[in-house]
Amino acid sequence: MKKALLPIYFIAAAILVTACKKETAADPPANNFGPSTTGSNWTYKYTEGTASTTFKLTATNRDTTANGKTYKVYTSSDGSTTYMGKIGSDYYRFASFPSIGVNSFEELYLKDDKGLNDTWTGTASFTYLGANLTANLNYAIKGKGESRTVNGKLFDNVTHVRLDISLFGTVVGGGDFYYAQGVGLIEDTIAVTAPGAQPYTSKQEIISYEIK
């Protein structure tokens, strides 16, 4: 991510963190849109602009707490660490970017009890040039129980979440996220355009996965 881009792009990047959620004993992988059993792993192709790379995310046997919630710890082959949690039908991601003022950013990115066209909202606070700002996150279920093919593999029971990101009352971009039951995130695309910054686009596609 280029330093010249506005912090809203870093928020978008946080939203794009691979979606692997916390599983409970009463919520087995087949009924969960993000199984998190230890050793489960997902390999993705990530494209930003014209550059592509691959990485593998693995669920560890460790948990951590943040904002009063328990999060599963995931390690990535690119050296990063991801934190995901699931409470009932709500799925959370947690990330922080202290260098750009985004601290304790917690995102409720999926509600699996929502029906088609149902919505929910969230916010992300950050500091830019000494000013405290808030981005508004608006989510909508645009597909449920669908089938989708990614990299030649057919996934059933897919939920499509649309996210629109607004700043100062203006939509600056958003993304489309696809979650398969028993697998988790299988694909996402995002495009953000803010005044004074170059457009940002990215795409993430699942290549393979192993659910333990």
Backbone hydrogen bonds, N-H to C=O, Kabsch-Sander energy under -0.5 kcal/mol:
donor,donor_aa,acceptor,acceptor_aa,energy
5,L,2,K,-1.5
9,Y,6,L,-2.2
10,F,6,L,-0.6
10,F,7,P,-0.6
11,I,7,P,-2.0
12,A,8,I,-2.2
13,A,9,Y,-2.3
14,A,10,F,-2.3
15,I,11,I,-2.2
16,L,12,A,-1.5
17,V,14,A,-1.2
20,C,18,T,-1.2
27,D,24,T,-1.8
31,N,28,P,-1.7
32,N,29,P,-1.7
39,G,59,A,-3.0
40,S,37,T,-2.3
41,N,210,E,-2.3
42,W,57,L,-2.3
43,T,208,S,-2.9
44,Y,55,F,-2.6
45,K,205,E,-2.9
46,Y,44,Y,-0.5
46,Y,53,T,-3.4
47,T,203,K,-3.1
48,E,51,A,-2.7
49,G,47,T,-0.5
49,G,201,T,-1.4
50,T,48,E,-0.5
51,A,48,E,-1.9
53,T,46,Y,-2.4
55,F,44,Y,-1.9
57,L,42,W,-3.0
58,T,75,T,-2.7
59,A,40,S,-2.8
60,T,73,V,-2.2
64,T,71,Y,-2.4
66,A,69,K,-2.3
69,K,66,A,-2.0
71,Y,64,T,-3.6
72,K,84,M,-3.7
73,V,62,R,-2.4
74,Y,82,T,-2.9
75,T,58,T,-2.2
76,S,80,S,-2.2
77,S,56,K,-2.0
79,G,76,S,-2.0
82,T,74,Y,-2.6
83,Y,94,F,-0.8
84,M,72,K,-1.8
85,G,92,Y,-2.2
87,I,90,D,-2.6
90,D,87,I,-2.4
91,Y,110,L,-2.6
92,Y,85,G,-3.3
93,R,107,E,-2.1
94,F,83,Y,-2.0
95,A,105,F,-2.3
97,F,102,V,-4.4
100,I,97,F,-1.9
101,G,98,P,-1.1
102,V,97,F,-2.0
103,N,101,G,-0.9
105,F,95,A,-2.0
106,E,104,S,-0.8
107,E,93,R,-2.8
109,Y,91,Y,-1.2
109,Y,107,E,-1.1
110,L,91,Y,-1.1
112,D,89,S,-2.2
114,K,111,K,-1.7
117,N,141,I,-3.3
118,D,115,G,-2.2
120,W,139,Y,-1.4
122,G,137,L,-2.3
124,A,135,A,-2.1
126,F,133,L,-2.4
127,T,100,I,-0.5
128,Y,131,A,-2.5
131,A,128,Y,-1.9
133,L,126,F,-3.2
133,L,131,A,-0.6
135,A,124,A,-2.9
136,N,166,S,-2.5
137,L,122,G,-3.2
138,N,136,N,-0.5
138,N,164,D,-2.6
139,Y,120,W,-2.8
139,Y,137,L,-0.5
140,A,162,R,-1.8
141,I,118,D,-2.4
142,K,140,A,-0.8
142,K,160,H,-2.6
143,G,160,H,-1.2
146,E,158,V,-2.1
148,R,155,F,-2.4
150,V,148,R,-0.5
150,V,153,K,-2.5
153,K,150,V,-1.9
155,F,148,R,-2.7
158,V,146,E,-2.5
159,T,179,Y,-2.9
160,H,143,G,-2.5
161,V,159,T,-0.6
161,V,177,F,-3.0
162,R,140,A,-2.9
163,L,175,G,-2.9
164,D,138,N,-2.5
165,I,173,G,-3.3
166,S,136,N,-2.5
167,L,170,T,-2.8
168,F,134,T,-0.5
170,T,167,L,-1.5
172,V,165,I,-2.7
173,G,165,I,-0.9
174,G,191,A,-2.4
175,G,163,L,-2.2
176,D,189,T,-2.3
177,F,161,V,-2.8
178,Y,187,E,-2.7
179,Y,159,T,-2.6
180,A,184,G,-2.9
181,Q,156,D,-0.5
181,Q,157,N,-1.8
182,G,32,N,-3.7
183,V,180,A,-2.0
184,G,180,A,-2.7
185,L,19,A,-1.4
186,I,178,Y,-2.9
187,E,178,Y,-1.2
188,D,204,Q,-2.2
189,T,176,D,-2.0
190,I,202,S,-2.3
191,A,174,G,-2.6
192,V,200,Y,-2.7
193,T,172,V,-3.5
197,A,194,A,-1.8
200,Y,192,V,-2.9
202,S,190,I,-2.1
203,K,47,T,-2.4
204,Q,188,D,-2.8
205,E,45,K,-2.4
206,I,186,I,-2.5
207,I,43,T,-3.5
208,S,43,T,-1.3
210,E,41,N,-2.6
212,K,210,E,-0.6
